């Protein structure tokens, strides 16, 4: 049971100050831009909710948002089952476990633009390992800069390569925390492999898996650097995800109003979905 | 059964392939790279690395990155410690909302904040300094550190605190002498994550710097676009960015699984 202590606020104060400085001031700036129109020279006019209507009604935004949801949906559908399967196949103890874990965590520690550059070099059609193997040895035509499908497969493969380990590590942490007695009891009852998974492993992993899905949702929804370095959003606009589009509008065209409105809508969508996950998570805590 | 135990091995192989290709590229000469496909470097060369270690614009990139990552890790963990203690031990007005608000900052897309950050840090005169990037990365690292530390602290029984107070420890002495040694692993893991996310982030670091505090990642993107096709050099620079991560991960290897679970297993 936690004790009630109003003075605990003092312990949280430094965190609030720092995060507020970084979060509230920029957020207010964005809100400020989102309701104003400018013709340059720092002269601003009240524009009301005009930008929001523009952005919400624009086909460009719909397309980018659609691509974003498609991307996040695909990578969640691949990474979560794959990560759980690999965690289940890992030995529960032994000298190789730390080695495996360190090797698996490697991709997580590579700067994101290096991940993009690495996959770029890896998939070059004439001199990249993957590109050369596909084109010249297997005879499958593969060129990311021309075919939107190839570009999509490549960014999905890159994200699976980059982040599946996070799910593996989380699921594995959940698995090793299950006491042996549970497995012995299941053995005595003659439970099948699937029954063990369904009634022992899955419930025990539930909490960490929620964290995994939450983190993967948030990060894949915000993804910018890796696909930007790899495909630059192309060919055409086929891999222009939401944040790539946003940076194009904000820093490329310097359309502050629409960019700000788009930012707020983007942030709101991320928050809404994450909030749904968060409530599901804390509901579990209370049980 | 046999196939099952092979799955992690295949997975690790899949992870290592692009990394191998990057490393192998970095040891090739530009001529060899452009002349065609080769699985291993034919003329093994260290030239690409020599360029990086002899050119200040390159190696200062690494130094700049290391400086702001270190500052950020120290700030994040030291302010997150008392806050995480408050969240794990006390109830206070608005605690749940505050915790969620902190988490929302972990969900804020950096792309949303790039432009306002540029204006904010220019306005306070911190643009192109290490401290600016370190502070900006606090946006997502402090919430994460609080989240991880709170998980580890909740695993420490409350009786420990009560016994210490009965024994006449002041809060400060208890916190530094007894409590912190108890959550050493958690502090290590939190520091590791702050290091990691600050090290891999590029968009904000690039937006907030121009020359003096330019991170290595930004130097790389510039080379990739301006110097044409110096793939070997790019690969060598990429390889060097993997090393710091590999070093810090070694220190937390025994806690890494639990750390990724935010201490909540």
Interface residues (C-beta under 8 A of the other chain):
Chain A: X2 X3 X4 X5 X6 X7 X8 X9 X11 X12 X14 X15 X16 X18 X19 X21 X22 X23 X25 X26 X27 X29 X30 X85 X86 X89 X90 X91 X98 X100 X101 X102 X103 X104 X105 X106 X107 X108 X109 X110 X111 X112 X113 X114 X117 X118 X119 X121 X122 X126 X127 X128 X129 X130 X132 X136 X161 X164 X165 X166 X168 X169 X170 X172 X173 X174 X176 X177 X207 X208 X211 X218 X221 X222 X224 X225 X229 X242 X243 X244 X246 X247 X250 X251 X256 X259 X263 X264 X266 X267 X270 X271 X274 X275 X278
Chain B: X4 X5 X7 X8 X11 X12 X14 X15 X16 X17 X18 X19 X20 X21 X22 X25 X33 X34 X36 X37 X39 X75 X79 X80 X82 X83 X85 X86 X87 X89 X90 X91 X92 X93 X95 X98 X100 X102 X103 X104 X105 X106 X107 X108 X109 X110 X111 X112 X113 X114 X115 X116 X117 X119 X120 X135 X136 X138 X139 X142 X143 X146 X196 X199 X200 X201 X202 X203 X216 X217 X220 X221 X224 X231 X234 X235 X238 X241 X242 X245 X246 X248 X249 X250 X253 X254 X256 X257 X258 X260 X261 X262 X264 X265
